[in-house]
Amino acid sequence: MIRLLRVDDSFLYGKKALLWINATRAKVIVLIDNGLRFDYFAQSLLNMACPPQAELVFLDVEEARAAAVQYRNSREPVIMVAGTFSQLLKLASSLEGLVRVNVGSVRESSSDELQALKKLREQDMEFEIRDLPEDVPVRLE
């Protein structure tokens, strides 16, 4: 089951990953980003900074679309993190039933990203800005 769907261009690592893992009891963190998928140096760094109780899985958007049903139906809690709103928009049709999106660090504010966010909101997705689990969520209205 997908316990947390997040957009965060810094993904999850270190203490932030540990806090979200503890809050969701996830054993798998799926990082979805077309650039990161084949950046083995960045993957190595993220793996080194990942808490030992979780496994990182690196997927591009198409792979994530194919795997989304498996993760939705899994008994094990999963965290899915897309690097951008545009990538999340491409995944949205595969994420049936998931309407709440946690927003972490998003530095890209191009017109394409803002359009993707607008389209996601038109699909009735709800967005909350919250970096850490103990932060008070701010709903994006």
C-alpha positions in Angstrom: 0.0 0.0 0.0 1.2 3.5 -0.8 1.4 5.2 2.6 2.9 8.5 1.3 2.9 10.1 -2.1 5.3 13.0 -2.2 6.8 15.5 -4.6 10.3 16.4 -3.6 13.1 17.3 -5.9 15.7 16.5 -3.2 14.0 13.1 -2.7 14.3 11.5 0.7 17.6 10.7 2.5 19.2 10.8 5.9 17.2 12.1 8.9 14.2 13.2 6.8 13.9 9.7 5.3 14.2 8.1 8.7 11.4 10.3 10.1 9.0 9.5 7.2 9.9 5.8 7.4 9.1 5.8 11.1 5.8 7.7 10.5 4.6 5.4 7.7 6.4 2.1 8.7 7.5 1.9 5.0 10.1 -0.7 4.0 10.4 0.7 0.5 11.0 4.2 -0.9 10.4 4.5 -4.6 12.2 7.5 -6.1 10.6 8.4 -9.5 12.7 10.7 -11.7 13.7 10.2 -15.3 17.1 11.9 -14.7 17.9 10.0 -11.5 16.9 6.7 -13.0 20.2 6.3 -14.8 22.4 8.6 -12.6 24.3 5.8 -10.8 26.5 8.2 -8.9 23.5 10.0 -7.4 21.8 6.7 -6.7 25.0 5.6 -4.8 24.9 8.7 -2.7 21.2 8.3 -1.9 21.7 4.6 -1.0 24.5 5.5 1.4 22.3 8.1 3.1 19.2 5.8 3.3 18.3 4.4 6.7 19.2 0.6 6.7 15.6 -0.5 7.4 14.4 0.7 4.0 15.2 -0.2 0.4 15.4 2.4 -2.3 14.0 1.7 -5.7 14.8 4.0 -8.6 12.3 4.2 -11.4 11.6 6.4 -14.4 8.0 7.6 -15.0 7.1 4.8 -17.3 8.5 2.1 -15.0 6.6 3.7 -12.1 3.3 3.7 -14.1 3.7 0.0 -14.6 4.7 -0.7 -11.0 2.0 1.6 -9.4 -0.6 -1.1 -9.3 1.8 -3.5 -7.6 2.7 -0.9 -5.0 -1.0 0.1 -4.4 -1.9 -3.6 -3.8 1.1 -4.5 -1.7 0.7 -5.4 1.9 3.9 -3.6 2.7 3.8 0.2 3.2 5.6 2.1 0.5 6.6 5.7 0.1 6.6 7.0 -3.5 8.4 10.3 -4.3 8.3 12.0 -7.6 10.9 14.6 -8.4 8.5 17.0 -10.1 4.8 17.8 -10.5 5.2 17.0 -14.3 6.3 13.5 -13.5 3.5 13.1 -10.9 1.0 14.2 -13.6 2.3 11.5 -15.9 1.8 9.0 -13.1 -1.6 10.2 -11.9 -3.7 7.9 -14.0 -1.9 4.9 -12.4 -2.5 6.2 -8.9 -6.2 5.6 -8.7 -7.6 6.3 -5.3 -4.6 8.4 -4.1 -5.7 12.0 -3.8 -3.5 13.4 -1.1 0.0 14.5 -2.1 2.7 15.7 0.3 4.9 18.4 -1.0 8.5 18.7 0.3 11.3 20.6 -1.4 10.3 21.9 -4.9 12.6 24.4 -6.4 11.5 24.2 -10.0 8.8 26.9 -10.7 8.7 26.9 -14.5 5.5 27.4 -16.3 5.4 23.7 -17.2 5.6 22.8 -13.5 2.9 25.2 -12.5 0.7 23.9 -15.3 1.2 20.4 -14.2 0.3 21.4 -10.6 -2.9 23.1 -11.9 -3.9 19.9 -13.9 -3.3 17.7 -10.9 -5.5 20.0 -8.8 -8.2 19.8 -11.5 -8.1 16.0 -11.0 -9.1 16.6 -7.4 -5.7 15.9 -5.9 -5.1 17.6 -2.6 -1.8 19.0 -1.7 -0.3 19.6 1.7 3.1 21.2 2.2 4.9 19.5 5.0 8.6 18.7 5.0 8.7 16.4 8.1 5.9 14.3 9.6 5.7 16.4 12.8 5.3 19.6 10.8 1.8 21.1 10.8 0.6 20.6 7.2 -0.3 23.6 5.1 -3.0 22.8 2.6 -2.5 24.3 -0.8 -5.8 26.0 -1.7 
